[in-house]
Amino acid sequence: MYQYQREIMDNRGNYMTTDKQTQYYEEFKKSILASIKMYEVQKGAICIETPFLDWKGVPCKFYITSDGIVTDGGMTANQLAALRVIDDFDEWPFRLDYLSQYCIEYDGSHMRLSNRENGTSSLRFVQGLARLPGFFEPKPIYSTEDRFPEKVRHLVVEMVESNYPKKTPSETRAWASSMIKPRNIHLKNGFTITSDLSPMRENRIVEIISHANANFSQKREHVRSKILYPILWKREKKDIDTVFVMNDIGDYSADSRQLLRSESNDIIQLNETSSKGKLIEMLIENR
């Protein structure tokens, strides 16, 4: 069991490791050194690629400018923005302590190495960059994309209160609120569909198309899901009036645009000048 153990001490009195331990130690150290790469980038700077992995499993990198500044090049802040957690980081109560602990100076966009007098500062700097995004829970894209329906509902209330007031403000607010509530429609087959808004006209269904900044497949899937309810209702009742509300139909693929046009009676695009008035008229019209 102890056949590889060296029963000797070095000149300083430290106990020597076994041959196998020394072998693995040397292999490990060699692999770390081999994984560190350096190459030139723009404006005379160099990039150092380290064995530390970021939140995507990609080797963490940093840059050294020609005048000796060590920086992440803004990549960490960009990662936090991509994860939609940059606000969480800015408000993080441990932010200053974390930056200090990992020898990081942050100017709102770039993270630079500080405290260079410390012999381990460079290593801590890279570790800090690699670990930082992992402290925050990524926010899926739908958490921000779904704000567009809220924007539409807020616009409806604002326009109704400004242009179609009732006798009292409370009556106006109640009338506007009744239009922005989803309307459940029960079909004869027992299935229930939903109109995102509740127009005065009973046979009109209004669907809000959002996810304009999502990726191609997400937008396509979203459009298909929104078109399903009007199609199901039309199978049961032929004189259905379908309206889609979106910011800009140009944000969607050609096949999605064709599908929206073929399955709608009207498309309201809020990026058009007259669209706000058109939206309100569509809701209050009862004929």
C-alpha positions as CSV (number, residue, x, y, z in Angstrom):
1,M,0.0,0.0,0.0
2,Y,2.8,2.3,0.8
3,Q,5.2,1.1,-1.9
4,Y,5.4,4.5,-3.6
5,Q,6.0,6.5,-0.5
6,R,9.3,8.2,0.0
7,E,10.5,7.9,3.6
8,I,12.8,10.9,3.3
9,M,12.6,14.6,4.1
10,D,13.7,17.5,2.0
11,N,16.4,20.0,3.1
12,R,13.7,22.1,4.9
13,G,12.3,19.3,6.8
14,N,9.1,19.0,4.8
15,Y,7.6,15.5,4.3
16,M,8.0,14.4,0.7
17,T,5.0,13.2,-1.4
18,T,4.6,9.7,-3.0
19,D,5.7,9.2,-6.6
20,K,2.1,8.9,-7.7
21,Q,1.1,12.1,-6.0
22,T,4.0,14.0,-7.5
23,Q,3.2,12.6,-10.9
24,Y,-0.5,13.7,-10.7
25,Y,0.5,17.1,-9.3
26,E,3.0,17.7,-12.2
27,E,0.4,16.5,-14.8
28,F,-2.2,18.8,-13.3
29,K,0.1,21.8,-13.2
30,K,1.2,21.2,-16.7
31,S,-2.4,20.9,-18.0
32,I,-3.3,24.3,-16.3
33,L,-0.3,26.0,-17.8
34,A,-1.0,24.5,-21.3
35,S,-4.6,25.8,-21.1
36,I,-3.5,29.4,-20.7
37,K,-3.2,31.1,-24.1
38,M,-2.2,34.5,-25.3
39,Y,-2.9,36.2,-28.6
40,E,-2.9,39.8,-30.0
41,V,-6.1,41.7,-30.4
42,Q,-6.8,45.3,-31.5
43,K,-4.8,48.4,-30.7
44,G,-1.8,46.6,-29.4
45,A,-3.6,44.8,-26.6
46,I,-3.3,41.1,-25.9
47,C,-5.9,38.6,-24.8
48,I,-5.3,36.0,-22.1
49,E,-7.5,32.9,-22.2
50,T,-7.6,31.1,-18.8
51,P,-8.7,27.6,-17.7
52,F,-11.5,29.1,-15.6
53,L,-15.0,28.6,-17.2
54,D,-17.7,31.3,-17.2
55,W,-21.4,30.6,-16.8
56,K,-21.7,29.4,-20.4
57,G,-18.8,26.9,-19.9
58,V,-16.5,29.0,-22.1
59,P,-12.9,29.8,-20.9
60,C,-12.8,33.2,-19.2
61,K,-10.7,35.8,-20.9
62,F,-9.2,39.2,-20.0
63,Y,-7.2,41.8,-21.8
64,I,-4.0,43.7,-21.2
65,T,-3.6,47.0,-23.0
66,S,-0.3,48.3,-24.3
67,D,-0.1,50.6,-21.3
68,G,-0.6,47.8,-18.8
69,I,-4.3,48.1,-18.0
70,V,-5.9,44.7,-17.2
71,T,-9.6,44.7,-18.2
72,D,-12.4,42.3,-19.1
73,G,-13.2,44.5,-22.2
74,G,-16.8,45.0,-21.0
75,M,-17.7,41.3,-21.5
76,T,-18.9,40.7,-17.9
77,A,-21.4,43.6,-18.0
78,N,-22.5,42.4,-21.4
79,Q,-23.1,38.9,-20.0
80,L,-25.2,40.3,-17.1
81,A,-27.2,42.4,-19.6
82,A,-27.7,39.3,-21.8
83,L,-29.0,37.4,-18.7
84,R,-31.2,40.5,-18.0
85,V,-29.8,40.8,-14.5
86,I,-27.7,44.0,-14.9
87,D,-30.2,45.9,-12.6
88,D,-29.9,43.2,-10.0
89,F,-26.2,43.5,-10.0
90,D,-26.3,47.3,-9.7
91,E,-28.6,47.0,-6.7
92,W,-26.8,44.0,-5.2
93,P,-26.0,44.8,-1.5
94,F,-22.8,42.7,-1.7
95,R,-21.5,44.3,-4.8
96,L,-18.8,46.5,-3.3
97,D,-17.6,43.8,-1.0
98,Y,-17.4,41.3,-3.9
99,L,-15.5,43.7,-6.2
100,S,-13.0,44.5,-3.4
101,Q,-12.5,40.8,-2.5
102,Y,-11.7,39.9,-6.1
103,C,-9.6,43.0,-6.9
104,I,-12.1,44.5,-9.4
105,E,-12.7,48.1,-10.3
106,Y,-16.0,48.7,-12.1
107,D,-16.9,51.9,-14.0
108,G,-20.4,50.8,-15.1
109,S,-19.2,49.0,-18.3
110,H,-15.7,47.6,-17.8
111,M,-14.1,45.7,-15.0
112,R,-10.5,46.3,-14.4
113,L,-7.8,44.8,-12.1
114,S,-7.1,46.7,-9.0
115,N,-4.7,46.1,-6.0
116,R,-1.8,44.9,-8.2
117,E,0.5,44.9,-5.2
118,N,-1.2,41.8,-4.0
119,G,0.6,38.8,-5.5
120,T,-2.7,36.9,-6.0
121,S,-4.7,39.8,-7.3
122,S,-4.5,38.6,-11.0
123,L,-5.8,35.2,-10.1
124,R,-8.6,36.5,-7.9
125,F,-9.6,39.0,-10.6
126,V,-10.1,36.1,-13.1
127,Q,-12.0,34.0,-10.6
128,G,-14.2,37.0,-9.8
129,L,-15.1,37.5,-13.4
130,A,-15.9,33.9,-13.9
131,R,-18.1,33.5,-10.8
132,L,-20.0,36.8,-10.9
133,P,-22.9,35.9,-13.3
134,G,-23.7,32.8,-11.3
135,F,-24.9,34.9,-8.4
136,F,-28.0,36.0,-10.3
137,E,-30.9,34.1,-11.6
138,P,-31.3,34.6,-15.4
139,K,-34.6,36.2,-16.5
140,P,-36.2,34.5,-19.5
141,I,-37.0,36.7,-22.4
142,Y,-40.7,36.4,-21.9
143,S,-40.5,38.2,-18.6
144,T,-39.8,41.4,-20.6
145,E,-41.5,40.6,-23.8
146,D,-44.8,40.1,-22.0
147,R,-44.8,43.8,-21.0
148,F,-46.2,44.7,-24.4
149,P,-49.7,43.5,-23.4
150,E,-49.4,45.7,-20.3
151,K,-48.4,48.6,-22.5
152,V,-51.5,48.1,-24.7
153,R,-53.8,47.9,-21.7
154,H,-52.3,51.1,-20.2
155,L,-52.7,52.9,-23.5
156,V,-56.4,51.9,-23.7
157,V,-57.2,53.2,-20.3
158,E,-55.3,56.4,-20.9
159,M,-57.0,57.0,-24.3
160,V,-60.5,56.3,-23.0
161,E,-60.1,58.6,-20.0
162,S,-58.8,61.4,-22.2
163,N,-61.2,61.1,-25.1
164,Y,-64.3,59.2,-24.0
165,P,-65.0,60.3,-20.4
166,K,-68.2,59.3,-18.6
167,K,-70.1,61.5,-16.0
168,T,-67.6,60.8,-13.3
169,P,-63.9,59.7,-13.3
170,S,-64.8,56.5,-11.5
171,E,-67.3,55.5,-14.2
172,T,-64.8,56.3,-16.9
173,R,-62.2,54.1,-15.2
174,A,-64.6,51.3,-14.7
175,W,-65.6,51.4,-18.4
176,A,-62.0,51.4,-19.6
177,S,-61.1,48.6,-17.2
178,S,-63.9,46.4,-18.5
179,M,-62.3,46.7,-22.0
180,I,-58.8,45.7,-20.9
181,K,-59.8,42.5,-19.1
182,P,-59.4,39.2,-20.9
183,R,-62.7,37.7,-22.0
184,N,-63.3,33.9,-21.8
185,I,-65.4,32.4,-24.5
186,H,-66.9,29.0,-23.9
187,L,-67.3,26.9,-27.1
188,K,-69.9,24.2,-27.6
189,N,-67.4,21.4,-27.4
190,G,-66.5,22.4,-23.8
191,F,-63.3,24.2,-24.8
192,T,-62.7,27.7,-23.5
193,I,-60.8,30.3,-25.5
194,T,-59.6,33.8,-24.4
195,S,-59.7,37.2,-26.0
196,D,-56.8,39.4,-24.6
197,L,-59.1,42.4,-24.6
198,S,-62.9,42.7,-24.2
199,P,-64.4,44.9,-27.0
200,M,-68.1,46.0,-26.8
201,R,-68.9,43.9,-29.8
202,E,-69.6,40.3,-28.6
203,N,-68.5,38.5,-31.7
204,R,-65.1,40.3,-31.9
205,I,-61.9,38.6,-30.6
206,V,-58.8,40.7,-29.9
207,E,-55.4,39.1,-29.5
208,I,-52.2,41.0,-28.6
209,I,-49.1,39.9,-30.5
210,S,-45.9,40.4,-28.5
211,H,-42.4,38.8,-28.3
212,A,-41.1,41.2,-30.9
213,N,-37.6,40.9,-29.6
214,A,-37.6,37.2,-29.1
215,N,-35.7,34.8,-31.4
216,F,-37.1,33.5,-34.7
217,S,-38.6,30.3,-33.3
218,Q,-40.1,31.9,-30.3
219,K,-41.8,34.6,-32.3
220,R,-43.2,32.0,-34.8
221,E,-44.5,29.8,-32.0
222,H,-46.1,32.8,-30.3
223,V,-47.9,33.9,-33.5
224,R,-49.2,30.4,-34.0
225,S,-50.5,30.1,-30.5
226,K,-52.4,33.5,-30.8
227,I,-54.0,32.5,-34.0
228,L,-55.4,29.3,-32.6
229,Y,-58.3,30.8,-30.6
230,P,-59.9,32.8,-33.5
231,I,-59.6,29.7,-35.7
232,L,-61.4,27.6,-33.2
233,W,-64.1,30.1,-32.7
234,K,-64.7,30.5,-36.4
235,R,-65.3,26.8,-36.7
236,E,-68.3,27.2,-34.5
237,K,-69.5,30.7,-35.5
238,K,-68.8,32.0,-39.0
239,D,-69.3,35.8,-38.4
240,I,-66.3,36.2,-36.1
241,D,-64.4,39.5,-36.3
242,T,-60.7,38.9,-35.5
243,V,-58.3,41.8,-34.6
244,F,-54.6,41.5,-33.9
245,V,-52.8,44.3,-32.0
246,M,-49.0,44.5,-32.3
247,N,-46.3,47.1,-32.4
248,D,-45.0,46.4,-36.0
249,I,-45.9,43.4,-38.2
250,G,-42.5,43.8,-39.8
251,D,-40.9,42.4,-36.6
252,Y,-42.2,38.9,-37.6
253,S,-41.2,36.5,-40.3
254,A,-42.8,36.4,-43.7
255,D,-44.8,33.2,-43.0
256,S,-46.0,34.7,-39.7
257,R,-47.1,37.9,-41.4
258,Q,-49.0,36.0,-44.0
259,L,-50.7,33.9,-41.3
260,L,-51.7,37.0,-39.3
261,R,-53.2,38.7,-42.4
262,S,-55.0,35.6,-43.6
263,E,-56.7,35.0,-40.2
264,S,-57.6,38.6,-39.3
265,N,-60.2,41.2,-40.2
266,D,-57.9,43.9,-39.0
267,I,-54.4,44.4,-37.8
268,I,-53.6,47.4,-35.6
269,Q,-49.9,48.4,-35.5
270,L,-49.1,50.8,-32.7
271,N,-46.1,52.2,-34.5
272,E,-48.5,53.9,-37.0
273,T,-49.7,57.4,-36.2
274,S,-53.5,56.7,-36.3
275,S,-53.3,53.3,-34.6
276,K,-54.2,54.5,-31.0
277,G,-57.5,56.1,-32.1
278,K,-58.2,53.0,-34.3
279,L,-57.6,50.7,-31.3
280,I,-60.1,52.6,-29.1
281,E,-62.7,52.8,-31.8
282,M,-62.4,49.0,-32.4
283,L,-63.1,48.4,-28.7
284,I,-66.0,50.8,-28.1
285,E,-67.7,50.0,-31.5
286,N,-70.8,47.9,-30.9
287,R,-72.4,47.2,-34.3
